[in-house]
């Protein structure tokens, strides 16, 4: 029997979180081209308690996914960051389970709304977030590499 997925609080600046983020950024570079001057918009400190959190999903001894949230400058509002599943483990429901876990952790941290963004060439991300109850909103952060911005008004299940 295969071990279940386990979500653990992690440091986005240390292994294995750092390597998962590097892999995610490499995939984004392959999709969109090398983005001159691009720097991720969430630092490891922002993805740390008490205002944020970052998690690694483990399948046995292997890190297979990551994701987290950071505080935004409006009461009760946070942003979903770094939702990523390694290619070998995609299409198994891990991303939706991870997103639900991140939402629950954000709710426990006191957030009532979550926002997120992603690029135009990420149809699986759009499908994931839409199925989780996120609805389109206007650009909230001026990210020139994003094409879709969304929000979940409440963190209740969709």
N, C-alpha and C positions, 0 to 999 in steps of 0.2 A: 504494500500500500504506500502511495506517495505521501510525503509529509505535507501537512497543510501550510498555507501561507501565514506567516507571522509578521506583524507590523511592529517595528521597534523604533523608539525615539533615537535619533542619531544626530551627529554633527555634520552639517553640509560641507564643512571645510576639511573633513578628515575622511579617511578610507572607511568604508566603501562608498559613502555618499559622494565624495568628491569625484571618484571615478565614474559613477553613474551620471552625474551632471556633465562631466566632460564628454561622455558617450552621447548624451542627449544633445549637447551643443554641436558635436560633430555631425549628427544627423540633421540638425537644423541648417548647418553650413552646407551640407550636401543638397538640401532642398532649395535653399534660398541663395546660395553662394556665400562666399566669405563676406561677412558684414564688417566693413571698416569701422573701427572705433567702437564696435559693439561691446558692451559690458553687461553681464547679467544684472537685472534690476533688483535682485534680492541678495544681500550678503549673508554669509553664515550667521552673523550676529542677529540679523533681522529674522532669520528662520530658526531662532532659538527662543525658549521660554524667557520671560513670561508673555511677550507680545506675539510670538510666532512659534512655529515648531516645524521640524523636518523629520521624516520617517523613511526608513528603509524596509522594504518588504523582503522577507527571507523565505526561501523554499529549502528547508533543511539547512545546510551550511552555505547555500549560495544566495547572495543578494541578487534579486531579480527586478526590483522596481524601487522608485522613490517618489516622494511628493511631500508637500508641506503647505504652510501658509505664513503670511506676514501681515502685520497691522498696517492699515492705511490711515490717513489723517482725518478720519471722520469717525465719531463714536459708533462702536458696534460693527465696524466694517473691516474686513480683512481680504487679502488677495490670495488665491490659490496659486502655488508656484511649483514648478519642476515635476509635474506629473509625467513619469517616464517608466516604461516597461521595456526591458531588454528584448530584442527581436525574438529570441527563442521561446519566450513565454507570453507572447502576444496572442490575442484571440482566445483567451482562457478565462476572461472575466476579471483578471487581476486589476486592470485599470479602474473598472467600476467599483470593485471592492475597496481599492486604495482611496478613490475619491470619497466614497461613503465614510471611510475611516477618518480621512482628513477633515471632512465636514463635522463629524462627531467630535473630534478633538478641538476644532475651532469653536463649536457650540459650548463645550466644556470650559474653554478659555474665555467665554463671555461674548463671543461674536454672534450677531444675529443676521448678518448678511455677508455673502462672499462674492467677490468679483474675480474675473479671470480674462485672459486674452490669449489669442493664438493666431498663427499665420493663415494665409489663404490656402496653402497647399497641405493642409492637415485635415482632410475630411473625417478621419477617424476621431480626432479630437472634437470636432464640431458635433458628430453623432453622439459621442460620450457625454458631452456637457448638456446637449439638448435633452437626451434621454434622462439625465439626472435632474432636470427641472430648471436649468439655467435659461434665461431669456436674453435676447439681444438688447444691448444698450448702446448709446453713443460712445465714441472714443473717450475714455476717462483719463488717459495718461500720456497721449501724444507719442506713443511708440510707433515709429515709422515702419517697423517690421511686422506689426500686427495688422490683421484685417478683420478680426472678429473680437468683439468685447461683449461680455455677458455677466449677468448677475443672478443670484438666487436670493430673492427677497427675504425669505425665511429659510432657516436651515432645517426645516422639517422635511421628511421624506417626500419625494415626488410621487 
